[in-house]
Amino acid sequence: MSARWPSLSLSAWLLIAGIVALAAPTMATVARFSWSTEQGGHGPLVLATGLWLMWREVPAALRLREAGNPLLAGGFVAVCLLTYIVAHITGIIEIEGFALYGALLGAGYALFGGPMLRELWFPLFYLGFIFPPPDQLVAIITQPIKIAISEQAVNLLHAFGYPIGSSGVSIQIAQYDLLVAAACAGLNSIISLTAICLFYIYVRHRANWRYAGLLVLTIIPIAVFANFIRVILLILITYYFGDAAAQGFAHDFAGLVMFLISVLTIFALDGLATPLRRALGNGDDD
């Protein structure tokens, strides 16, 4: 017999109503400023698939339900809510989102206890991808990636005789100047690709954690290489068709194509690595 969702008490329903009321304006802001951009376009998909995972796995995990430590839960939720209020007032949506999510996790711990949350560790971790990372963190991480991609793209095209040079993340080709932005630097693609591929790996290979870990390690180099190809394509489009062409539809289309190629590459590697998967597991986990 499959596990079923139990009936909830009135206090639990009141808590859920309070959570929804608190989360609604923050999620609306996240959707407006993050999900509508290239960097956060994966958010709605992560939310939908994450909620599906929770719906699928919560009933079975309810066997571990026990009340959490009220003092620990209350203190953690209080800190998260205070951070949430400050971030909401100052308009720092990145901190506001994660502070809200922390408060939700604290409330979940109070209602269901630590063992149940540990059982649901992946869906809870995965849902964190719906929030945008802090801009300062993105800037710190992407700067060396942007410089490396710019230098290697310039070196390759220079070897083919193109009139090209670079200074940091600024690229000069013929009469045009290009700036390798964060969207082309790899981190945003790494975040999106990691979220989608983690879902795929968890659903298909969760029983074979050693193989799943090796597959996760391929995400970063694939994402960075895909963005390297994207930068080269945009440079060539600029050179042959002008700056307006490269910064318009072609810019977004190149990003979408390279992301799809990255995802398909992960799927292809998974298919080709069947012998390795069987060697690292107790058999075929398909």
N, C-alpha and C positions, 0 to 999 in steps of 0.2 A: 504494500500500500504506500503510495507516495505521501510525502510530508505535506501538511496543509498549514496555511496561515491561521494562527489562533485568533480568537477575539481579543480585542484590546480593551483595557479599562478606560473609564472616562478621563482619568488624569493623563493617560498616555495619548488619547485623542486630543486633549487640550494642548499637550506639549507639541504634538505634530502640527496643530493649527498655528501655534505660536511660531514654530520653525518656518512654516510656509509663509506666514506674514512677514517674518524677518528676511527670508531669503528672496522673496519676489522682487523688491526694488533692486537688490544687488545683482540678481541674475539678469534683470532687464538692462542694467548698465553694462554688464559684461557682454551681453548679446549685442548691444549697440556699438560698443567701442572695441570689442575684440573679435567676436564671431563674424563680423561683417568685413574683416580684413583678411589678407592672405595669411598672416601669422597665426590667427586664431580660428581659421575656417574649419578646423577639425573639431571645435568645441561641441556643436550640436550632435555630431556623430558619436563623440565620446559620451555625451550625456545619454543619448538614446540607448547605446549598447551597454553602458554602465548600469543604467536602470534595469535593463533586461537581465544582466548578470545578477543583480540583487534580487530581482523577482524570482529567478531560477534557483538561487542558492540559499536565500534566507530561510525558507521553510525547513530545509534539512539542518541548517545551523542552529535552529531554535532549540534543539535538544541540549545545547550548551548554555541556554539562557540562565542568567543569575544576576541579581542586582549588584551593581558596582559599588565601590566605596563612595558614599555620598560626599564626604569631605574632599576627597581627591577630585571627584567629578565636579563638584561645585566650585572649587578653587580654579580648576583648569578652564571651566566655562566662563567664569568671571573674568579671567585674564584675557581670554579670546574675545569676549564681548566688549571689554574696555578697549582693546586694540581695534576692534571692528568700528566702534563709535568714533575713535580718533581718526581712523583711516577714512571713514565715511564723511566726516566733517571736512577733512583736508583734501578729499577727492582723490586719494591714492587707491585706485580700484584694485590694483594687484594685491596689496596688503589686505584690503577690505574683503576680497574674495576668499583668501586663504584663512583669514581670521574667522569669517563666517563658517567655513568648512570645519575649522578646528572646534568651534562651538558645537556644531552638529555632531562631530565625533564624540565630544565630551558628553553630550546628551545621550548619544547612543550607548556609551559606556555605562552611564547611570542607569539606563533602562535595561540593558541586555548583558552587561558585564564584559570583562576582558576576554574570556575564552571564546565567546561568540564573535567578537570583533576580530580576534586573531584568525578564526576560521574563515572570515570574510575579508582577509587582508588584501587580496588582489582587487576585488571590485572597489573597495574603499580607496586603495592607492590609485587605481585607474581613473576613478572619478575626479581626482585632483587635477587631471589634465584639462579639465574644462576651464580652468582659470589661467589667465595670462601670467607668465613669469615677470618678476620685477624688471623694469627697463634698465636699471643700473647693472643688474646681473647679466642681462642680455648684452649690454655694451661691453662689459669686461670680458665675457667669454668670446663674443664674436670678433673682437678687434684682431687678435692674432690669426683667427680663421680667415677673416677678410683680407688681411695682408698676405697670407700664404696663397690664397686663391688668386689674388690679383697678380702676384709675382709669377706664379706658375703659368697663368693664362698668358701673360705678356711674354714670358720666355718662349712658350710654345709658338705663339703667333709670330714673334720676332724671328724665330728659326725658319718660318715659312716665308719670310720676306716682307711682312706687313710693317708699315711705318708706325710703330707703337712703342710706348714707353709708360712708365708708371712712377708715382711718388706716393708711397703708402697705399691707401685704398683708392687713390685717384688714378685713372687710366687715361692716357692721351693717345688717340689713334687718328691720324690725319689731322683734320681741323676740329675734331670732336673731343670733348672731355666727358668721361664717365666716372661715376662714383659707385663703388661696390657697397651697397647698403646692407643692413642687417638681414633683410629678406633674402638676399643673394649669398649670404655668408655661411649658411649651413645650419645655424642653431634652430631657426624656426622650422626648417624641414626636418631636422633631427627630432624635435619635439613632436611634430605631427606624425612622422614616420614611426617613431618609437611608440606613440599611443596606439596607432592602428595595428602595428605588428605585435605589440604586447598582447593585445586582445586576441589576435589570430593565434599566437603561440600558446596562450593560456587555454583557449578553448580546445585547441587541437592536441597540444603536447604537455598539458599540465602534469601528467603522470610521469613524464620523463624530464625531470628538472635539469639534469646535466646537459642533455641535448638542447633544451630550451635556452639555457644560459649561453651556450655557444652560438645559437642562432641570434640571440639578442646582441652579441658582440659584433655581428656583421652590420648592424643598423647604422652606426656612426660612420664608418668608412664609405658605405654605399651612399648615404645622404650627402656627405662632403663631396664625393666624386661627382654625384649628380649635379650639385650646385656649381662645381667647376665647369662641367659641360654647359650648364645654363649660362654662366658668365661668358664663355667663349662664343656661344650662339648670339648673345646680346651684343657683344663687341662686333661680330661680323655683320649683324643686322644694322648696327649703327654705321659701320664703315660703308656698306653698300646701299643702304636705303635712308640713312639719316637718323638723327637723334629722336625725332618725333615718332618714327616707326618703332624704335627699340623701347621707348618709354610708354607706349600705348598698349594696344591689345597684345602685341608680341611679348611684352614683358610678363603679363599675367599668364598668357597661354604657355610660354616656355616654362614657367614655374609649375603649372598644372601638369604638363607633359612629363617633366623630369620627376615630379612626385609620383605619378602613375608608374613610370619606368622603375623607380626605386622600389615601390610596393611589389610590382611584378617580379623584380629581381629577387626579393626576399622569398616570394612564393616559389620561384624557380629553384633557388638554392635549397629550399626545403624539400622539393621534389627530388632533386639530384642526390640529396644526402640521406636517402632512405637506408643504405647500408650502415652509415655512421649512426643514425638514430637507433637502429636495432642493436648495434654494438654497445651503445651507451645505456640502453634500457634493458628491460627484461624480455623484450620482444617488440613486435610492431605495435605502437600505441595508436594507430589509426582506427 
